[in-house]
Amino acid sequence: MTARRISRVFKSRPTVEGAGVHLKRAFGYSQVPLFDPFLMLDDFHTANPAEYLPGFPWHPHRGIETITYVLEGLVEHGDSMGNKGVIGAGDVQWMTAGSGIIHQEMPQSSPTGMMWGFQFWANLPADRKMMDPRYRDVRAADIPEVVLEQGIRIKIVSGTVNDVQGPVRDIVIDPEMLDVSVPAGAVFTHPVKEGHTAVAYVLDGEGYFDDRRDPFAFEMTGSGWMDVTRRCVCGPETVVLYGRDGAAVAVTAGDRPVRFLFLSGKPLNEPVAWYGPIVMNTNEELRTAFEEYEKGTFIKHR
């Protein structure tokens, strides 16, 4: 299989969201539509309770799916459909907002002292933006892990590896979500469907995400204008966007192991009208959504 090459590399940047949660944004509004069908990826990673306990109080969503993956800590969830509970280390919350949902996500004091997790948003196509909302609470014990040659370990949330399928299925954008750990010196190769967007976000360690060893062979956006370090090896809090040519991705760990999230999905190639927690196709649809929220007619599901 011809391996894809890196198109662009971004370094995540600090920001504050919700009621005061400190996080790193890997990509978001300013990168639309580069990551289509994905809209945003946030990394919250801190041992300071003041930086995560404020949480994300009640707020609406429409037109998207929000996916939360917790590595350490606890997050309490509640929504307008009556779902509520707590997700912890290794758990995933896959929420399809569809026609509209109001929910809250409130981190709790972490048993380990560390809060570490991720949330990414996936767009819905125009003909499914008003679909019925749904909520999936996926426990760590239900997420299969496969071990490949060279000791490569993969947790499969969505997608298939070696005929093992993850628990999250029947998603509109046909996504893959993998948590991949590659030992030092090992090479991970994984097929990607033709035309699908492919993204890697480095959690720990460092690795080479294509066959080139030239940091100027692809476009790279640093963490700020004082960033004078440019390397072709990618380390933590770096997001890799692959080009569309090629049938697979290949990642080589160097002297250290590398762990990363791998996402892929079918691009929608549709207009994006995005403000705050609502993503539609036109500004008129946005106007309708916010007017309904103000009037109390936002929720369509029973």
Sequence and secondary structure as in RCSB ss.txt:
>XXXX:A:sequence
MTARRISRVFKSRPTVEGAGVHLKRAFGYSQVPLFDPFLMLDDFHTANPAEYLPGFPWHPHRGIETITYVLEGLV
EHGDSMGNKGVIGAGDVQWMTAGSGIIHQEMPQSSPTGMMWGFQFWANLPADRKMMDPRYRDVRAADIPEVVLEQ
GIRIKIVSGTVNDVQGPVRDIVIDPEMLDVSVPAGAVFTHPVKEGHTAVAYVLDGEGYFDDRRDPFAFEMTGSGW
MDVTRRCVCGPETVVLYGRDGAAVAVTAGDRPVRFLFLSGKPLNEPVAWYGPIVMNTNEELRTAFEEYEKGTFIK
HR
>XXXX:A:secstr
  B  EEEEEE EEEEETTTEEEEEEE GGGTTTTTTEEEEEEEEES GGGTTT EEEEEEBSEEEEEEEEESEE
EEEETTS EEEE TT EEEEE TT EEEEEEEE  TTS EEEEEEEEE  GGGTTS  EEEEE GGGS EEE GG
G EEEEEESEETTEE S    TT  EEEEEEE TT EEEEE  TT EEEEEEEEEEEESSS   TTSSEEE SST
T     SSB TTEEEEE S SSEEEEEEEEEEEEEEEEEE       EEETTEEESSHHHHHHHHHHHHHT    
  
